[in-house]
Amino acid sequence: MILFPAIDLFEGKAVRLYKGDYNQMTVYHEHPEEVAKDFAACGASAIHLVDLEGARSGDTPNLDTVLKIRESTGLFCEIGGGIRNMETVDRYLQAGLDRVILGTAAAENEAFLRAAVEKYGGRIAAGADIRDGYVAVKGWTEQSALTLTDFCGKMVEIGVQTLICTDISRDGAMRGTNREMYRMLSERYRVQITASGGVSSLEDVRSLREMNLYGAIIGKAYYTGELNLKEAIEVAR
């Protein structure tokens, strides 16, 4: 299983939100590329990036910072947050990012999603951010009518190869991850599934690895020191 330590970006800084609430934001580092270098030093092979400003605006306000991270580490980089048209997909992938994650667009714009998958194949992932069983959109500020299984079934039918599923209620809450949800997903869908939200202990990492998940995202637990990233990467492997 691949461990993806995460950097959430806002105004060029590394931050974390509590349960997706922009009013509960903590700034952890003024220079995110330094955080990324530490990821690499701990043995990480990949980084999960989220442009929190982009998630609300639908633009790429942190692109320069993202490119600094990519260039300073050489690690596999995937990014999500506000990717709602082909121009933005092209901008990221042609700049050297390895994979983009469509969230709101995957839930609301099937024609765009199909076109992106047709053009870029496995470099397109879909993000399902779940609140109370339904997919949330627009930076987690609105709830769609899609259930998690509705969403995942549609993604598989379209040909999406990687699903990143986040339990919003666990994100940044340090309560452990939603193992039941990931067990169900791993048994039902034959695609690459990445767990996100509340992965905060070596036991979480071990449990997800034993489900044969493709990946898991580490966020707040790294920044607070609750989880030793180097040890977690070893457990994931």
Backbone bond lengths (Angstrom), bond angles and torsions (degrees), N, CA, C in turn:
res aa  C-N    CA-C-N  psi(-1)  N-CA   C-N-CA  omega(-1)  CA-C   N-CA-C  phi
1 M - - - 1.464 - - 1.522 109.59 -
2 I 1.321 116.05 136.48 1.463 121.26 179.59 1.526 109.08 -88.26
3 L 1.317 117.01 130.61 1.450 121.05 174.39 1.528 108.46 -95.68
4 F 1.336 115.71 126.79 1.457 122.59 179.83 1.529 109.05 -110.20
5 P 1.333 119.43 94.05 1.457 118.33 171.07 1.521 108.77 -65.15
6 A 1.334 115.78 144.99 1.462 120.12 -169.43 1.519 112.64 -111.91
7 I 1.322 114.43 146.09 1.462 121.36 169.18 1.527 106.89 -125.84
8 D 1.331 115.90 116.74 1.457 121.40 173.56 1.516 107.47 -95.71
9 L 1.328 116.12 130.17 1.462 121.46 -171.56 1.523 111.86 -110.10
10 F 1.336 114.83 135.28 1.461 121.31 174.38 1.519 106.91 -149.11
11 E 1.333 115.83 120.20 1.469 121.85 -177.94 1.527 112.19 52.65
12 G 1.351 115.72 40.55 1.459 121.39 175.49 1.518 114.88 76.62
13 K 1.331 117.29 7.68 1.460 121.23 -178.37 1.524 110.20 -114.46
14 A 1.355 114.92 158.20 1.468 120.92 174.12 1.519 107.92 -87.70
15 V 1.335 116.28 119.29 1.465 121.20 -176.10 1.525 110.12 -131.86
16 R 1.316 116.34 171.33 1.467 121.80 170.89 1.520 107.87 -137.88
17 L 1.324 115.07 142.53 1.461 121.01 172.62 1.522 109.24 -101.78
18 Y 1.318 116.29 155.85 1.463 120.80 172.69 1.520 108.17 -99.52
19 K 1.343 116.08 115.83 1.467 123.22 -179.19 1.529 112.25 51.97
20 G 1.347 115.75 36.39 1.458 119.89 175.12 1.517 115.06 75.29
21 D 1.331 117.90 12.43 1.458 121.81 -176.95 1.531 109.87 -91.48
22 Y 1.340 116.46 114.78 1.464 121.04 -178.85 1.539 111.63 -66.10
23 N 1.315 117.23 -19.11 1.471 120.59 177.87 1.527 111.88 -83.50
24 Q 1.339 116.33 -6.98 1.463 120.36 177.04 1.531 108.45 -120.79
25 M 1.330 114.28 68.60 1.463 122.23 -175.17 1.525 109.88 -110.05
26 T 1.337 114.87 134.57 1.461 121.52 174.93 1.519 108.68 -115.63
27 V 1.333 116.66 128.55 1.470 121.30 175.51 1.525 107.78 -88.11
28 Y 1.341 116.74 121.65 1.461 121.11 -178.00 1.526 112.87 -100.98
29 H 1.338 117.26 -28.25 1.468 117.62 -179.43 1.518 109.54 -157.93
30 E 1.331 115.51 137.14 1.471 120.91 179.02 1.527 112.09 -76.41
31 H 1.344 117.55 -19.84 1.462 121.83 -176.44 1.527 109.83 -127.53
32 P 1.323 117.64 88.96 1.469 121.49 -175.02 1.523 114.49 -57.86
33 E 1.339 117.67 -28.42 1.466 118.55 -179.99 1.532 111.27 -64.00
34 E 1.330 117.49 -26.67 1.465 120.47 176.53 1.525 110.69 -70.97
35 V 1.314 116.04 -36.55 1.474 120.64 174.70 1.527 109.69 -62.38
36 A 1.328 115.71 -44.43 1.463 120.74 -179.74 1.522 111.72 -61.87
37 K 1.323 116.89 -37.82 1.467 120.23 177.64 1.530 110.63 -63.57
38 D 1.322 116.85 -35.89 1.466 119.73 177.06 1.528 110.51 -67.45
39 F 1.329 117.23 -39.17 1.467 120.53 174.80 1.529 109.96 -53.61
40 A 1.329 115.09 -48.75 1.466 120.41 -178.51 1.526 110.59 -62.33
41 A 1.329 116.76 -41.58 1.470 120.69 -179.72 1.522 111.71 -63.93
42 C 1.327 116.44 -28.17 1.471 121.03 178.71 1.529 112.68 -81.84
43 G 1.332 116.47 -6.62 1.461 119.96 177.59 1.511 115.30 104.83
44 A 1.331 116.99 6.96 1.469 119.27 179.27 1.525 110.66 -64.97
45 S 1.327 115.80 146.31 1.466 121.24 176.43 1.523 111.67 -108.65
46 A 1.346 116.31 -9.70 1.465 120.45 -174.07 1.519 110.01 -150.26
47 I 1.327 116.00 155.99 1.461 123.08 178.56 1.526 109.12 -130.92
48 H 1.321 115.58 139.09 1.462 122.40 174.93 1.530 107.69 -104.50
49 L 1.327 116.58 120.71 1.461 121.82 -177.67 1.525 110.15 -114.90
50 V 1.330 115.43 141.95 1.460 120.85 175.41 1.522 108.52 -132.85
51 D 1.324 116.09 126.17 1.457 120.96 174.79 1.533 106.94 -92.46
52 L 1.327 116.31 99.86 1.465 120.05 -176.11 1.519 112.38 -69.12
53 E 1.326 116.79 -30.26 1.464 118.72 174.45 1.523 109.89 -69.46
54 G 1.326 116.22 -43.06 1.456 120.56 177.97 1.516 112.50 -60.46
55 A 1.336 116.33 -34.58 1.463 120.09 -179.77 1.520 111.33 -60.32
56 R 1.312 116.56 -29.50 1.472 119.82 179.28 1.518 112.53 -92.94
57 S 1.347 116.52 -34.73 1.468 119.55 -172.80 1.525 113.98 -96.00
58 G 1.353 117.22 -22.04 1.455 120.25 -175.72 1.515 113.26 77.02
59 D 1.337 117.26 21.42 1.460 121.54 -179.89 1.533 109.43 -122.87
60 T 1.345 117.12 -167.66 1.470 121.01 -177.93 1.535 110.31 -123.84
61 P 1.341 118.52 59.36 1.464 120.54 -173.71 1.525 114.78 -65.10
62 N 1.341 117.70 -20.63 1.461 120.34 -178.05 1.530 113.12 -107.34
63 L 1.343 116.77 21.34 1.458 120.08 -175.81 1.526 112.23 -58.26
64 D 1.313 118.25 -42.42 1.470 120.13 -179.29 1.524 111.11 -60.72
65 T 1.325 116.43 -41.65 1.468 120.80 178.27 1.515 110.93 -65.25
66 V 1.323 116.14 -41.93 1.467 121.30 178.26 1.529 110.85 -58.94
67 L 1.317 116.54 -44.17 1.463 120.49 -179.52 1.524 111.90 -67.49
68 K 1.334 116.76 -34.21 1.474 119.99 174.76 1.532 110.21 -61.62
69 I 1.321 115.92 -42.40 1.465 120.84 179.59 1.521 109.94 -62.82
70 R 1.316 116.32 -46.26 1.467 121.28 -179.08 1.536 110.64 -61.82
71 E 1.320 115.45 -45.81 1.464 120.09 -175.07 1.530 112.23 -73.01
72 S 1.328 117.60 -30.49 1.462 120.18 -175.78 1.529 112.77 -81.68
73 T 1.340 117.20 -16.17 1.480 119.67 -177.16 1.529 113.53 -118.92
74 G 1.330 117.59 -33.47 1.461 120.53 -174.47 1.518 113.59 72.10
75 L 1.343 117.26 8.05 1.463 120.41 -179.34 1.527 111.17 -78.43
76 F 1.333 115.41 158.92 1.469 121.60 172.64 1.526 107.50 -59.32
77 C 1.332 117.25 128.27 1.464 121.26 -178.58 1.524 110.62 -124.80
78 E 1.330 115.24 126.03 1.463 120.46 170.86 1.521 107.39 -115.25
79 I 1.334 115.81 147.80 1.465 119.45 -177.48 1.515 111.64 -138.81
80 G 1.326 114.75 143.06 1.456 122.30 173.72 1.518 109.59 -134.60
81 G 1.324 114.79 171.08 1.454 120.29 178.60 1.514 111.90 115.68
82 G 1.321 116.97 94.38 1.458 120.90 173.51 1.510 116.47 78.74
83 I 1.330 117.94 21.09 1.474 120.21 -179.11 1.524 107.87 -89.85
84 R 1.323 116.22 96.23 1.464 120.87 -169.59 1.517 114.14 -124.23
85 N 1.342 117.37 7.12 1.467 119.76 175.86 1.522 109.50 -152.82
86 M 1.323 115.84 164.07 1.464 120.56 -175.45 1.527 111.86 -66.55
87 E 1.310 116.80 -29.85 1.463 119.98 178.78 1.534 110.33 -59.98
88 T 1.325 117.26 -42.15 1.466 121.14 179.84 1.518 111.01 -69.78
89 V 1.332 116.55 -41.32 1.470 120.39 175.60 1.519 110.27 -57.54
90 D 1.339 115.95 -49.60 1.471 121.03 179.36 1.528 110.93 -58.17
91 R 1.329 115.99 -44.15 1.465 120.82 -176.31 1.533 110.55 -58.80
92 Y 1.316 116.24 -46.80 1.468 119.79 -179.12 1.532 112.17 -68.90
93 L 1.318 116.94 -49.55 1.461 119.71 -174.08 1.524 111.89 -70.55
94 Q 1.306 117.17 -36.26 1.462 119.77 178.60 1.526 111.78 -74.48
95 A 1.354 116.87 -19.08 1.463 120.72 176.71 1.524 111.91 -82.88
96 G 1.351 116.83 -9.56 1.450 119.62 175.79 1.516 116.53 116.51
97 L 1.349 117.30 0.22 1.460 119.06 174.12 1.529 108.53 -68.50
98 D 1.327 116.11 151.06 1.463 120.02 -174.29 1.526 113.97 -89.15
99 R 1.344 115.84 -32.49 1.470 118.42 -177.59 1.520 108.41 -153.92
100 V 1.329 116.19 142.69 1.462 120.78 174.17 1.522 109.28 -114.24
101 I 1.321 114.45 150.70 1.464 121.53 -176.16 1.524 108.10 -115.09
102 L 1.312 116.21 121.50 1.462 121.81 176.92 1.523 108.34 -97.72
103 G 1.318 116.45 124.05 1.455 121.38 -179.65 1.510 111.00 -110.32
104 T 1.330 116.39 -81.44 1.462 121.06 177.31 1.524 110.91 -55.48
105 A 1.332 117.17 -43.93 1.465 120.92 -178.57 1.522 111.69 -63.69
106 A 1.339 116.92 -38.12 1.464 120.08 179.42 1.525 110.68 -64.14
107 A 1.333 116.18 -34.74 1.461 120.49 -178.41 1.527 112.82 -80.73
108 E 1.335 116.64 -29.32 1.467 119.10 -168.88 1.522 115.56 -117.82
109 N 1.331 118.05 -13.62 1.461 119.56 -174.84 1.531 109.97 -133.16
110 E 1.318 115.86 80.98 1.460 120.82 -175.06 1.529 112.24 -63.40
111 A 1.326 116.89 -37.70 1.469 119.69 -178.19 1.528 110.36 -62.49
112 F 1.329 117.14 -43.18 1.469 121.27 178.82 1.521 110.50 -65.17
113 L 1.323 116.67 -44.39 1.465 120.12 179.66 1.523 110.74 -59.30
114 R 1.327 116.63 -46.48 1.464 120.12 179.84 1.533 110.92 -61.07
115 A 1.318 116.26 -41.53 1.475 120.07 -179.72 1.527 110.61 -65.49
116 A 1.337 117.17 -40.07 1.468 120.88 -179.78 1.525 110.75 -66.25
117 V 1.330 117.08 -42.96 1.475 120.85 178.89 1.522 110.45 -65.41
118 E 1.329 116.38 -39.31 1.466 119.79 178.98 1.529 110.57 -64.10
119 K 1.326 117.49 -37.74 1.461 122.03 -177.09 1.521 112.33 -78.66
120 Y 1.350 117.20 -41.14 1.462 120.01 -170.22 1.532 115.14 -118.99
121 G 1.322 118.16 -5.17 1.467 120.85 175.28 1.519 113.44 56.95
122 G 1.337 116.39 -123.95 1.458 122.54 -174.60 1.511 114.95 -70.03
123 R 1.329 117.80 -5.00 1.473 119.83 177.40 1.533 111.42 -83.25
124 I 1.331 115.58 0.26 1.467 121.26 176.10 1.524 108.77 -109.69
125 A 1.334 116.15 122.87 1.466 121.70 173.66 1.526 108.21 -114.12
126 A 1.339 115.59 159.66 1.466 120.55 175.49 1.521 108.77 -116.09
127 G 1.327 115.29 137.76 1.456 120.41 179.36 1.512 110.78 -108.56
128 A 1.332 115.74 126.04 1.461 121.66 175.55 1.519 107.94 -109.68
129 D 1.323 116.28 107.01 1.464 121.71 178.75 1.528 107.40 -98.79
130 I 1.321 116.25 114.20 1.472 121.30 -166.32 1.517 111.89 -106.10
131 R 1.328 114.81 127.86 1.469 121.55 171.78 1.529 107.82 -130.35
132 D 1.327 115.98 120.14 1.476 121.96 179.25 1.530 111.86 54.66
133 G 1.345 115.63 37.11 1.459 120.20 175.17 1.512 115.42 86.94
134 Y 1.336 117.54 -5.22 1.459 121.46 -178.39 1.533 110.77 -117.31
135 V 1.333 115.44 154.94 1.460 121.36 -179.64 1.534 109.61 -78.97
136 A 1.336 115.79 125.94 1.472 121.41 175.62 1.520 108.72 -93.42
137 V 1.326 116.17 150.01 1.469 121.55 -176.65 1.533 109.97 -133.49
138 K 1.349 114.80 173.76 1.466 123.24 176.33 1.530 111.66 54.41
139 G 1.354 113.65 59.09 1.450 118.84 178.43 1.512 112.64 65.01
140 W 1.337 115.27 32.45 1.476 123.10 178.01 1.530 112.56 69.40
141 T 1.339 117.27 12.23 1.464 119.65 -176.30 1.531 112.86 -87.39
142 E 1.346 117.71 -15.64 1.468 120.85 179.65 1.526 109.68 -133.62
143 Q 1.328 115.68 152.92 1.463 120.57 178.85 1.529 109.58 -108.64
144 S 1.345 116.02 131.72 1.469 120.10 178.35 1.527 109.17 -87.48
145 A 1.328 115.46 179.02 1.466 120.82 178.19 1.527 111.47 -91.49
146 L 1.343 117.30 1.41 1.465 121.43 -177.10 1.526 111.61 -84.79
147 T 1.335 116.47 130.28 1.461 119.60 170.98 1.526 108.71 -81.00
148 L 1.318 116.54 166.92 1.461 120.71 179.16 1.525 111.16 -58.35
149 T 1.327 117.63 -45.93 1.468 119.46 -177.69 1.526 111.96 -70.84
150 D 1.333 117.91 -34.10 1.472 120.74 173.52 1.525 109.44 -57.73
151 F 1.321 114.89 -48.99 1.462 121.73 -176.99 1.527 111.09 -62.13
152 C 1.331 116.82 -51.17 1.465 120.54 -176.42 1.522 111.29 -63.23
153 G 1.328 116.84 -41.04 1.460 120.29 178.45 1.520 111.58 -60.62
154 K 1.325 116.43 -41.55 1.465 120.90 179.05 1.534 110.91 -66.40
155 M 1.321 116.85 -40.79 1.473 120.29 -179.82 1.534 110.60 -62.22
156 V 1.332 116.39 -44.32 1.463 120.30 179.72 1.528 110.51 -62.24
157 E 1.322 115.69 -41.17 1.477 120.44 -179.57 1.527 110.91 -63.44
158 I 1.336 116.91 -36.23 1.461 121.23 -178.59 1.527 111.47 -75.53
159 G 1.325 117.13 -24.62 1.458 120.51 178.43 1.519 114.56 108.32
160 V 1.341 116.62 13.13 1.466 120.64 175.43 1.530 108.52 -65.21
161 Q 1.325 116.72 132.37 1.470 121.03 -175.64 1.526 113.79 -97.11
162 T 1.339 117.37 -18.93 1.458 121.08 -176.96 1.525 110.12 -132.19
163 L 1.345 116.00 125.63 1.460 122.39 176.56 1.526 109.06 -115.01
164 I 1.324 116.57 129.40 1.465 121.92 176.77 1.526 106.54 -111.31
165 C 1.318 115.94 112.33 1.461 121.14 -172.45 1.531 110.32 -112.06
166 T 1.325 115.32 122.32 1.464 122.30 -176.73 1.519 110.20 -116.33
167 D 1.319 116.54 128.27 1.465 121.66 170.18 1.531 106.36 -89.96
168 I 1.332 116.85 104.53 1.457 121.38 -174.45 1.531 111.53 -59.04
169 S 1.325 116.75 -35.22 1.472 119.65 -177.80 1.524 112.32 -64.53
170 R 1.339 116.59 -20.83 1.466 120.27 -179.98 1.529 112.37 -97.54
171 D 1.342 116.76 -14.87 1.460 119.75 -170.79 1.526 111.19 -68.08
172 G 1.331 115.54 121.13 1.453 120.54 178.84 1.516 114.60 73.11
173 A 1.339 116.70 4.63 1.468 119.85 -174.99 1.524 112.92 -94.01
174 M 1.360 117.25 -11.21 1.463 122.38 177.56 1.531 111.90 57.91
175 R 1.347 116.63 37.36 1.468 120.92 179.98 1.527 112.07 -109.52
176 G 1.318 116.36 12.02 1.457 118.57 -175.46 1.511 110.28 88.74
177 T 1.330 115.30 164.24 1.461 119.44 -176.20 1.528 111.06 -93.91
178 N 1.332 116.45 165.54 1.470 122.50 -177.36 1.528 109.18 -84.71
179 R 1.329 116.60 81.65 1.466 120.63 -174.21 1.521 112.23 -63.71
180 E 1.332 117.26 -34.84 1.470 120.03 -179.13 1.532 110.59 -62.44
181 M 1.322 116.47 -41.67 1.466 119.85 -179.82 1.524 110.68 -64.15
182 Y 1.323 117.09 -44.03 1.471 119.23 -177.70 1.520 111.97 -71.54
183 R 1.327 116.49 -31.73 1.464 118.77 176.25 1.533 110.08 -64.35
184 M 1.322 116.24 -43.50 1.467 120.79 177.96 1.528 110.76 -61.28
185 L 1.326 116.37 -45.86 1.460 119.82 -178.75 1.524 111.89 -64.26
186 S 1.332 116.64 -41.62 1.466 120.36 -177.81 1.518 111.53 -66.06
187 E 1.331 116.09 -32.08 1.469 120.07 -179.69 1.526 112.23 -80.49
188 R 1.330 116.74 -28.10 1.463 119.81 -172.21 1.529 113.67 -93.55
189 Y 1.345 118.25 -31.97 1.463 120.39 -171.28 1.526 111.59 -120.58
190 R 1.321 116.03 132.55 1.463 121.93 -178.97 1.519 110.95 -96.02
191 V 1.311 114.88 59.35 1.465 121.48 176.58 1.520 107.77 -134.11
192 Q 1.337 116.64 172.87 1.463 121.28 177.35 1.528 108.85 -76.08
193 I 1.338 116.12 117.90 1.461 120.24 -178.60 1.522 109.42 -113.20
194 T 1.330 114.99 128.88 1.461 121.57 176.31 1.519 108.66 -111.50
195 A 1.325 115.65 129.27 1.465 121.91 178.60 1.520 109.75 -87.51
196 S 1.318 115.82 140.43 1.466 121.16 -179.94 1.523 109.34 -147.20
197 G 1.331 115.22 141.33 1.462 119.24 178.39 1.511 111.87 105.63
198 G 1.323 116.52 104.46 1.457 120.98 173.51 1.509 116.40 82.16
199 V 1.329 118.62 8.92 1.469 120.38 177.62 1.526 106.61 -72.48
200 S 1.345 116.30 100.99 1.465 118.87 -166.82 1.520 114.96 -134.64
201 S 1.335 117.36 9.62 1.468 119.79 178.24 1.521 109.77 -148.67
202 L 1.334 115.55 161.61 1.469 119.28 175.55 1.524 110.13 -63.10
203 E 1.316 117.37 -31.36 1.471 120.19 178.51 1.530 110.82 -66.89
204 D 1.332 117.52 -38.13 1.471 120.31 173.51 1.526 109.91 -57.82
205 V 1.332 116.09 -49.03 1.468 121.17 -178.02 1.529 110.17 -61.06
206 R 1.308 115.98 -45.20 1.475 120.73 -178.68 1.530 110.71 -62.15
207 S 1.334 116.43 -44.20 1.472 120.52 -178.95 1.520 111.68 -63.01
208 L 1.323 116.45 -41.88 1.468 120.28 179.97 1.530 110.87 -67.69
209 R 1.318 116.41 -40.13 1.471 119.96 177.48 1.524 110.20 -60.83
210 E 1.330 117.08 -41.00 1.469 120.60 -179.09 1.526 112.76 -67.65
211 M 1.333 117.53 -17.78 1.470 121.05 174.22 1.523 111.38 -82.87
212 N 1.344 116.46 -0.80 1.466 121.97 -177.08 1.526 112.39 62.85
213 L 1.335 115.85 34.17 1.461 118.62 173.88 1.522 109.53 -68.57
214 Y 1.317 114.88 155.34 1.469 120.54 177.78 1.526 111.10 -71.74
215 G 1.337 116.33 -42.75 1.451 118.63 -174.88 1.514 113.25 -155.58
216 A 1.330 115.23 168.01 1.465 122.58 173.85 1.518 108.36 -144.32
217 I 1.326 115.03 142.67 1.465 121.29 -177.75 1.526 109.47 -103.65
218 I 1.330 115.70 130.52 1.460 122.33 177.20 1.522 108.38 -107.11
219 G 1.314 117.68 125.13 1.453 120.73 -179.92 1.514 112.59 -120.90
220 K 1.324 115.65 -99.85 1.463 120.93 -172.46 1.519 113.09 -57.33
221 A 1.344 117.40 -36.20 1.477 120.26 -176.87 1.520 111.92 -59.53
222 Y 1.324 117.12 -30.36 1.471 120.17 175.41 1.527 110.10 -70.05
223 Y 1.322 116.35 -46.36 1.463 120.63 -173.11 1.524 112.52 -69.19
224 T 1.327 117.19 -31.32 1.468 120.53 179.67 1.530 112.13 -86.92
225 G 1.340 116.64 -10.01 1.453 119.94 -178.43 1.517 113.92 83.08
226 E 1.338 117.19 6.61 1.468 120.87 179.26 1.526 111.47 -66.39
227 L 1.318 116.08 -28.78 1.460 120.89 -176.84 1.522 109.14 -126.17
228 N 1.327 115.85 127.60 1.456 121.60 176.24 1.525 107.85 -79.24
229 L 1.333 116.82 113.32 1.464 120.59 -173.10 1.522 111.76 -62.04
230 K 1.315 117.07 -41.30 1.460 120.38 -179.37 1.526 110.75 -60.11
231 E 1.332 116.79 -45.43 1.467 120.93 178.81 1.530 110.33 -64.89
232 A 1.330 116.44 -42.30 1.466 120.29 -178.56 1.528 111.61 -62.00
233 I 1.337 116.18 -39.04 1.471 119.85 178.46 1.511 110.24 -63.85
234 E 1.316 117.35 -40.77 1.475 120.84 177.92 1.527 110.88 -62.86
235 V 1.339 116.87 -43.56 1.476 120.80 178.96 1.529 110.24 -62.80
236 A 1.341 116.15 -42.18 1.464 120.27 -179.18 1.511 112.12 -61.47
237 R 1.330 116.12 -34.30 1.462 120.14 -179.27 1.511 111.93 -73.84
